Structure formats: C-alpha cells, structure tokens
Amino acid sequence: MPRVLLILPSATYRAHDFTRAAADVGVDLVVASDRRQAMSAVLGDRALVLPLNRPRDAAERIYEHAQRLPLDAVVAVDDQGVKTAALAASRLGLKSSAPDAVARTRDKFAMRQALAGDGVRQPEFRVAEPGDDVAGIAEEVGLPAVIKPLSLSASKGVIRVDTAAAAVRTAERVRSIAGDLAQPLLVESFVPGDEVAVEGLLRGGALETLAMFDKPDPLDGPYFEETIYVTPSRKPAGVQEAIEGMTARAAAALGLTEGPVHAELRVDGDDVTLLEIAARSIGGLCSRALRFGAGVSLEEVILRHALDLPLADLARADTASGVMMLPIPRAGILHEVGGQDDARAVPGIAGLEISIAAGRPVKALPEGDRYLGFVFARGDTPADVDTALREAHARLDVDIRDPDVAVA
C-alpha cells in the first residue's frame, strides 16, 4: 500500500475530501498540520505537527519522519503547505515541481518578475516599499490600480484604487490587513474584462486542462470577492485555446512541472491577461463541482498523479456544473443562516454546506479570507447552473449581528 503525507493546515476546508480520496485510492495516510490534532495519540507516527510558517524547518521534519516511516508522496492541499511539500518531496526524491518554482507562486512580485521574463501578458506592476511614493507608483502603472500584499490568498487585502490619493490610504490599510506595516506591497494596473479560472494538471511539464470556469459576476472592485464558478466555459473556442495556452506558458515561465495548478485570467474581447497561477488545486470546497471519468474526484486525480498511479480518463463529466462561494456581507457574529431547506429545494441544486458555525465571528473582504459556505449545482447548460445558484442564494437569510448583541 503506497504511503502519502498530506499537509492539511488547521484552517483548511479540504481535510474531509482529501482523506476520503485517500481511502478511495487505497493509501496509507500520514496527516501533517500546523497544530496538534485531536486524534494524534491514536494516530501515532501517522500524525505530524509542522511549523508551516518555516517551510525549510517543516520539510526537514518530514524528511526525518520519512526515515522512520517511508513516504511515496508528499501532497499539500492549500497554499500554506505548498513550499513545505515541494522542499520535502525534493529532498526525498519524490514527484514535485522544483521548490524554487513553487516558491515563486507564493510571492506575487517574484511571480510577476518570472512571467515578465518570458513575456507573458500580465498587468503592469511595481513594488512599493515602506516610505515609497505609493501615489506616484499607482500613477506610473496606470489608474485604476490594484494594491495587494505579496503573499496572502483568497483576495484578502486586495483593493482597487481609482485615484492617487486613495492609493496612499489604501496602502496603509493593506499593510494593516497583512499584519506587517513594513511589508512591501504590489501595485499593479487594473485589468478590465471577464474573469475565468483554469484547473489543470502538470505532467512532465505538459499542462492538461481539467476544467475551465467562467466567473459570471463582474469582479471590478473595490474588493474582489469571488462568488460563482461555472463550467464548461461559454467563451468562444479560440478564446479558450488562448486561455489554455497562456496558462501553460505561465506555468513554464515559473518552472512548474508537476501537480495541480489553478490559474486566474482576464478576458477582454480577444485579449487574455494572466492574473495569477498557484501550485495547488482550486480552493475551498469548490472541487466538489468537478467529477472526472466515472465519478472520480479532483482530489483522487491529484493523489493518483503524485503516486504515479494510472489516470485513465480525465474527461470532465458531461453535465454543466458550478459552485457559489457564499459571500459574507458584513463583519459581526453569525447568528444563523435561514432558508437552507428552501435553497436545497431549488431544481438543479446538488448541495449546500455552511462552513461557519453559528456564534462564530465573521469578516467580510478585504479583511476576511473565508466564505460563509458553498452551494453546488448541476444542469444541462451553464446558464441553468448559473440560474439555480442565484435562486438558491436568494432564498438564504443570513443573520449577522453586532458583537455586543447576544447570540441565542
């Protein structure tokens, strides 16, 4: 039985789906996290605590652990673990992209530099160090501009500014969100157009597109909260080819060669612009919108690839599908989410999961980085899926209260 070490950060949405996929594939599982797990005493050597904020130290712990319990693959499920996984896999001689390539995906400036070196179409960009003239930098890249931290994900701290004066105030806010007032920031030009996402798998440097998602809601700022993903894309065939080609070129420019990638791009007419590419699969619970071959999950595809197990059929299921990441409308304490049964009753809805418990604090973007939950839909056409997701969302009644209001 092959043995896989899964890096599951304590805040991940994906523990259940990956552990279930491991059972389906038939692997011996070692679970690593940034915090001690409730079942650690029972799991013994199959539970590991890692300092994920120090990837080299974490990778060294994995290497030492593997001397006692040999591993056949190291797989990270979220951004927090990708550098550790790449370093550990490289040290152990296991399948992975090069650690330097993966590290570039976790530093937005390093990513921009690598893409620029290969001529990949992307936003104009500059780095703003503390004390720099942010207003002038924003005017240099072109207004409107987008200011973002270098390493956060899920659109946390990403804010559009329309004036030079707003750039100065926003830079202070972004640094505060990042928790480091001395952190450099990325200032880049805002790219108009529709946003799409590509879910792919790299095998020996070649990209295989698993799914292409349209994001039908406009993402024009000032914050960039993603909501609906629908596949297959409704973009013209020629545009889809350009999207796939740019994603493959971006992966090559960064030096990525193995494993899942998730890319975000903008399409304005025939112009395609690469926003970002990550060395991991789609986040949250969104992968549940995808099935391949005879019902194989994305997580199973990832594990099979890491272990060099057969991947016979990666064709996506024929029906259209999609997911809505439920937005958090404001900060406060979540009291309840009403109307869930009504939402599930909408034709085409395949599932609804609220991922934040009642009584817990919630934050809206750009300070927050989590979603209220996820709604899943399937249908004959992408338009059917889009309609079902919107109707289900309309039936939900989200009750968020101020912290000083008691939650029953």
C-alpha positions as semicolon CSV with decimal commas, in nm:
position;residue;x (nm);y (nm);z (nm)
1;M;0,000;0,000;0,000
2;P;0,156;0,336;-0,101
3;R;0,200;0,592;0,175
4;V;0,115;0,963;0,133
5;L;0,184;1,252;0,367
6;L;-0,096;1,509;0,336
7;I;-0,028;1,861;0,459
8;L;-0,362;1,977;0,600
9;P;-0,343;2,324;0,759
10;S;-0,574;2,364;1,056
11;A;-0,784;2,622;0,869
12;T;-0,829;2,416;0,553
13;Y;-1,170;2,336;0,408
14;R;-1,034;2,027;0,237
15;A;-0,943;1,773;0,502
16;H;-1,253;1,559;0,454
17;D;-1,237;1,548;0,073
18;F;-0,868;1,458;0,062
19;T;-0,887;1,193;0,334
20;R;-1,188;1,038;0,162
21;A;-0,997;1,035;-0,168
22;A;-0,704;0,868;0,006
23;A;-0,938;0,592;0,123
24;D;-1,080;0,556;-0,228
25;V;-0,733;0,528;-0,381
26;G;-0,622;0,290;-0,109
27;V;-0,324;0,460;0,051
28;D;-0,168;0,460;0,394
29;L;-0,210;0,818;0,515
30;V;0,014;1,038;0,727
31;V;-0,153;1,367;0,822
32;A;0,057;1,676;0,891
33;S;-0,077;2,005;1,019
34;D;0,033;2,325;1,189
35;R;-0,147;2,223;1,509
36;R;-0,173;1,906;1,712
37;Q;-0,475;1,703;1,604
38;A;-0,737;1,560;1,834
39;M;-0,657;1,206;1,715
40;S;-0,277;1,242;1,742
41;A;-0,246;0,997;2,033
42;V;-0,430;0,731;1,834
43;L;-0,255;0,802;1,503
44;G;0,097;0,786;1,646
45;D;0,355;0,819;1,367
46;R;0,075;0,895;1,123
47;A;0,022;1,241;1,274
48;L;0,280;1,516;1,248
49;V;0,290;1,879;1,362
50;L;0,481;2,114;1,129
51;P;0,588;2,480;1,150
52;L;0,434;2,570;0,813
53;N;0,541;2,932;0,856
54;R;0,900;2,799;0,835
55;P;0,892;2,574;0,526
56;R;1,255;2,458;0,543
57;D;1,221;2,352;0,905
58;A;0,891;2,182;0,827
59;A;1,041;1,998;0,531
60;E;1,330;1,880;0,746
61;R;1,083;1,732;0,996
62;I;0,910;1,548;0,713
63;Y;1,245;1,413;0,592
64;E;1,336;1,292;0,940
65;H;0,992;1,136;0,983
66;A;1,028;0,957;0,650
67;Q;1,343;0,786;0,772
68;R;1,120;0,600;1,020
69;L;0,809;0,576;0,804
70;P;0,899;0,591;0,433
71;L;0,678;0,801;0,205
72;D;0,574;0,764;-0,158
73;A;0,433;1,116;-0,199
74;V;0,400;1,448;-0,016
75;V;0,091;1,647;-0,111
76;A;-0,013;1,994;0,005
77;V;-0,382;2,077;-0,019
78;D;-0,363;2,458;0,026
79;D;-0,125;2,749;-0,030
80;Q;0,012;2,731;0,325
81;G;0,176;2,395;0,261
82;V;0,297;2,406;-0,099
83;K;0,651;2,528;-0,026
84;T;0,698;2,272;0,251
85;A;0,568;1,992;0,028
86;A;0,798;2,084;-0,260
87;L;1,104;2,106;-0,035
88;A;1,028;1,774;0,134
89;A;0,950;1,595;-0,192
90;S;1,272;1,723;-0,348
91;R;1,477;1,606;-0,050
92;L;1,310;1,264;-0,063
93;G;1,333;1,229;-0,441
94;L;0,954;1,225;-0,484
95;K;0,743;1,375;-0,762
96;S;0,706;1,752;-0,738
97;S;0,783;2,078;-0,911
98;A;1,114;2,236;-0,810
99;P;1,096;2,415;-0,473
100;D;1,212;2,746;-0,627
101;A;0,934;2,728;-0,885
102;V;0,670;2,662;-0,621
103;A;0,809;2,943;-0,403
104;R;0,757;3,189;-0,689
105;T;0,384;3,117;-0,679
106;R;0,375;3,230;-0,314
107;D;0,545;3,566;-0,378
108;K;0,342;3,785;-0,611
109;F;0,640;4,003;-0,704
110;A;0,862;3,702;-0,781
111;M;0,576;3,562;-0,990
112;R;0,540;3,888;-1,184
113;Q;0,914;3,901;-1,250
114;A;0,923;3,543;-1,379
115;L;0,622;3,600;-1,605
116;A;0,771;3,924;-1,735
117;G;1,095;3,744;-1,816
118;D;0,902;3,516;-2,052
119;G;0,684;3,791;-2,199
120;V;0,358;3,658;-2,053
121;R;0,084;3,920;-2,081
122;Q;0,004;4,045;-1,731
123;P;-0,077;4,371;-1,551
124;E;0,181;4,648;-1,530
125;F;0,337;4,621;-1,184
126;R;0,572;4,785;-0,937
127;V;0,669;4,712;-0,578
128;A;0,601;4,975;-0,312
129;E;0,840;4,956;-0,019
130;P;0,754;5,132;0,308
131;G;0,822;5,501;0,258
132;D;0,787;5,487;-0,121
133;D;0,562;5,729;-0,308
134;V;0,263;5,498;-0,349
135;A;0,059;5,767;-0,523
136;G;0,330;5,813;-0,783
137;I;0,372;5,438;-0,830
138;A;-0,002;5,398;-0,885
139;E;0,004;5,670;-1,149
140;E;0,307;5,505;-1,309
141;V;0,137;5,167;-1,355
142;G;-0,183;5,343;-1,459
143;L;-0,505;5,420;-1,276
144;P;-0,724;5,249;-1,177
145;A;-0,472;5,034;-0,995
146;V;-0,484;4,736;-0,761
147;I;-0,286;4,719;-0,437
148;K;-0,221;4,380;-0,281
149;P;0,006;4,207;-0,028
150;L;0,276;3,983;-0,169
151;S;0,178;3,653;-0,008
152;L;-0,186;3,641;0,107
153;S;-0,452;3,446;-0,084
154;A;-0,832;3,430;-0,130
155;S;-0,836;3,800;-0,232
156;K;-0,756;3,905;0,126
157;G;-0,614;4,257;0,127
158;V;-0,663;4,309;-0,248
159;I;-0,814;4,653;-0,314
160;R;-0,872;4,863;-0,625
161;V;-0,798;5,237;-0,615
162;D;-0,915;5,492;-0,868
163;T;-0,708;5,792;-0,758
164;A;-0,352;5,853;-0,648
165;A;-0,471;5,994;-0,316
166;A;-0,671;5,678;-0,246
167;A;-0,360;5,468;-0,313
168;V;-0,181;5,619;-0,012
169;R;-0,467;5,545;0,228
170;T;-0,524;5,200;0,081
171;A;-0,158;5,100;0,112
172;E;-0,177;5,164;0,485
173;R;-0,493;4,956;0,508
174;V;-0,344;4,666;0,311
175;R;-0,035;4,658;0,531
176;S;-0,258;4,655;0,837
177;I;-0,456;4,361;0,695
178;A;-0,132;4,177;0,623
179;G;-0,025;4,235;0,983
180;D;0,307;4,387;0,883
181;L;0,340;4,765;0,847
182;A;0,689;4,719;0,700
183;Q;0,579;4,478;0,426
184;P;0,638;4,564;0,060
185;L;0,321;4,578;-0,149
186;L;0,247;4,505;-0,512
187;V;0,088;4,787;-0,710
188;E;-0,044;4,684;-1,049
189;S;-0,273;4,813;-1,320
190;F;-0,637;4,706;-1,308
191;V;-0,722;4,477;-1,600
192;P;-1,082;4,507;-1,726
193;G;-1,280;4,215;-1,863
194;D;-1,439;3,886;-1,763
195;E;-1,253;3,664;-1,522
196;V;-1,200;3,293;-1,583
197;A;-1,021;3,019;-1,395
198;V;-0,832;2,718;-1,525
199;E;-0,794;2,398;-1,326
200;G;-0,507;2,197;-1,464
201;L;-0,265;1,913;-1,401
202;L;0,102;1,929;-1,499
203;R;0,262;1,602;-1,601
204;G;0,626;1,622;-1,700
205;G;0,585;1,992;-1,775
206;A;0,283;1,943;-2,004
207;L;-0,044;2,102;-1,897
208;E;-0,366;1,903;-1,912
209;T;-0,669;2,127;-1,864
210;L;-0,917;1,959;-1,630
211;A;-1,178;2,235;-1,629
212;M;-1,226;2,596;-1,732
213;F;-1,460;2,807;-1,522
214;D;-1,643;3,125;-1,610
215;K;-1,699;3,375;-1,329
216;P;-2,023;3,540;-1,445
217;D;-2,030;3,809;-1,175
218;P;-1,823;4,120;-1,254
219;L;-1,507;4,148;-1,046
220;D;-1,436;4,519;-1,080
221;G;-1,360;4,607;-0,718
222;P;-1,300;4,783;-0,497
223;Y;-1,276;4,433;-0,342
224;F;-1,256;4,111;-0,538
225;E;-1,486;3,865;-0,368
226;E;-1,536;3,565;-0,591
227;T;-1,883;3,413;-0,593
228;I;-1,995;3,193;-0,883
229;Y;-1,781;2,948;-1,083
230;V;-1,949;2,766;-1,375
231;T;-1,805;2,507;-1,612
232;P;-1,782;2,445;-1,903
233;S;-1,682;2,793;-2,013
234;R;-1,904;2,974;-2,258
235;K;-1,611;3,157;-2,416
236;P;-1,552;3,101;-2,791
237;A;-1,328;2,809;-2,881
238;G;-1,048;3,038;-2,999
239;V;-1,051;3,233;-2,674
240;Q;-1,045;2,910;-2,472
241;E;-0,742;2,795;-2,668
242;A;-0,570;3,125;-2,589
243;I;-0,656;3,086;-2,219
244;E;-0,514;2,734;-2,207
245;G;-0,204;2,839;-2,398
246;M;-0,134;3,130;-2,164
247;T;-0,182;2,910;-1,858
248;A;0,068;2,657;-1,994
249;R;0,313;2,933;-2,079
250;A;0,282;3,086;-1,732
251;A;0,347;2,752;-1,564
252;A;0,656;2,703;-1,778
253;A;0,778;3,058;-1,706
254;L;0,763;2,985;-1,333
255;G;0,932;2,647;-1,376
256;L;0,635;2,439;-1,262
257;T;0,640;2,083;-1,397
258;E;0,429;1,851;-1,180
259;G;0,097;1,852;-1,000
260;P;-0,214;2,066;-0,987
261;V;-0,227;2,430;-1,091
262;H;-0,503;2,686;-1,055
263;A;-0,484;2,995;-1,276
264;E;-0,687;3,317;-1,282
265;L;-0,708;3,517;-1,604
266;R;-0,897;3,814;-1,750
267;V;-1,055;3,814;-2,095
268;D;-1,135;4,143;-2,270
269;G;-1,252;4,072;-2,621
270;D;-0,972;3,867;-2,775
271;D;-0,714;3,985;-2,519
272;V;-0,620;3,736;-2,247
273;T;-0,421;3,850;-1,943
274;L;-0,272;3,623;-1,676
275;L;-0,351;3,745;-1,324
276;E;-0,206;3,468;-1,106
277;I;-0,122;3,100;-1,107
278;A;-0,096;2,878;-0,798
279;A;0,078;2,543;-0,749
280;R;-0,230;2,383;-0,595
281;S;-0,584;2,296;-0,690
282;I;-0,895;2,510;-0,657
283;G;-0,964;2,630;-0,303
284;G;-1,245;2,594;-0,053
285;L;-1,493;2,319;-0,129
286;C;-1,513;2,421;-0,495
287;S;-1,361;2,096;-0,618
288;R;-1,692;1,925;-0,537
289;A;-1,829;2,087;-0,853
290;L;-1,595;1,863;-1,057
291;R;-1,609;1,493;-1,142
292;F;-1,396;1,308;-1,396
293;G;-1,443;0,984;-1,583
294;A;-1,668;0,752;-1,382
295;G;-1,718;0,990;-1,089
296;V;-1,356;1,040;-0,987
297;S;-1,293;1,343;-0,764
298;L;-1,025;1,606;-0,824
299;E;-0,855;1,500;-0,500
300;E;-0,826;1,144;-0,626
301;V;-0,675;1,271;-0,951
302;I;-0,413;1,465;-0,752
303;L;-0,322;1,169;-0,533
304;R;-0,301;0,929;-0,826
305;H;-0,071;1,165;-1,012
306;A;0,156;1,212;-0,710
307;L;0,185;0,833;-0,673
308;D;0,229;0,757;-1,045
309;L;-0,092;0,552;-1,041
310;P;-0,296;0,518;-1,360
311;L;-0,505;0,817;-1,471
312;A;-0,707;0,662;-1,748
313;D;-0,988;0,913;-1,802
314;L;-0,960;1,281;-1,709
315;A;-1,256;1,389;-1,917
316;R;-1,489;1,603;-1,709
317;A;-1,846;1,481;-1,659
318;D;-2,076;1,586;-1,944
319;T;-2,323;1,794;-1,744
320;A;-2,261;2,158;-1,663
321;S;-2,176;2,226;-1,302
322;G;-2,088;2,512;-1,074
323;V;-2,037;2,640;-0,724
324;M;-2,124;2,959;-0,544
325;M;-1,896;3,071;-0,263
326;L;-2,140;3,239;-0,029
327;P;-2,018;3,590;0,050
328;I;-2,006;3,737;0,399
329;P;-2,199;4,065;0,372
330;R;-2,052;4,232;0,679
331;A;-1,841;4,176;0,988
332;G;-2,002;4,058;1,310
333;I;-2,120;3,739;1,478
334;L;-2,304;3,481;1,268
335;H;-2,639;3,413;1,434
336;E;-2,791;3,178;1,177
337;V;-2,841;3,107;0,809
338;G;-3,211;3,061;0,745
339;G;-3,381;2,925;0,435
340;Q;-3,139;2,637;0,383
341;D;-3,411;2,381;0,308
342;D;-3,570;2,620;0,057
343;A;-3,232;2,672;-0,110
344;R;-3,170;2,299;-0,137
345;A;-3,512;2,255;-0,296
346;V;-3,423;2,470;-0,598
347;P;-3,411;2,250;-0,911
348;G;-3,052;2,178;-1,007
349;I;-2,904;2,234;-0,663
350;A;-2,676;1,944;-0,575
351;G;-2,564;2,052;-0,231
352;L;-2,534;2,328;0,026
353;E;-2,279;2,344;0,304
354;I;-2,249;2,624;0,558
355;S;-1,887;2,621;0,670
356;I;-1,901;2,867;0,963
357;A;-2,083;2,767;1,281
358;A;-2,342;2,989;1,446
359;G;-2,191;3,205;1,714
360;R;-1,860;3,246;1,533
361;P;-1,717;3,584;1,428
362;V;-1,714;3,661;1,056
363;K;-1,529;3,920;0,850
364;A;-1,607;4,048;0,503
365;L;-1,339;4,112;0,243
366;P;-1,085;4,258;0,224
367;E;-1,010;4,187;0,591
368;G;-1,159;3,838;0,582
369;D;-1,040;3,533;0,392
370;R;-1,320;3,282;0,438
371;Y;-1,662;3,220;0,290
372;L;-1,990;3,161;0,466
373;G;-2,036;2,837;0,278
374;F;-2,079;2,677;-0,063
375;V;-2,374;2,595;-0,290
376;F;-2,334;2,338;-0,568
377;A;-2,544;2,294;-0,881
378;R;-2,563;2,076;-1,191
379;G;-2,764;2,125;-1,507
380;D;-2,795;2,072;-1,879
381;T;-2,629;2,405;-1,959
382;P;-2,403;2,658;-1,784
383;A;-2,694;2,904;-1,790
384;D;-2,912;2,656;-1,599
385;V;-2,642;2,617;-1,336
386;D;-2,595;2,993;-1,303
387;T;-2,969;3,046;-1,257
388;A;-3,001;2,771;-0,996
389;L;-2,712;2,906;-0,788
390;R;-2,853;3,258;-0,787
391;E;-3,201;3,140;-0,692
392;A;-3,068;2,926;-0,407
393;H;-2,864;3,217;-0,275
394;A;-3,171;3,443;-0,288
395;R;-3,359;3,201;-0,061
396;L;-3,097;3,216;0,215
397;D;-3,145;3,458;0,504
398;V;-2,807;3,541;0,660
399;D;-2,836;3,687;1,010
400;I;-2,514;3,855;1,124
401;R;-2,527;4,056;1,443
402;D;-2,300;4,307;1,611
403;P;-2,064;4,154;1,869
404;D;-2,246;4,320;2,160
405;V;-2,577;4,150;2,064
406;A;-2,613;3,815;2,239
407;V;-2,649;3,509;2,018
408;A;-2,930;3,283;2,133
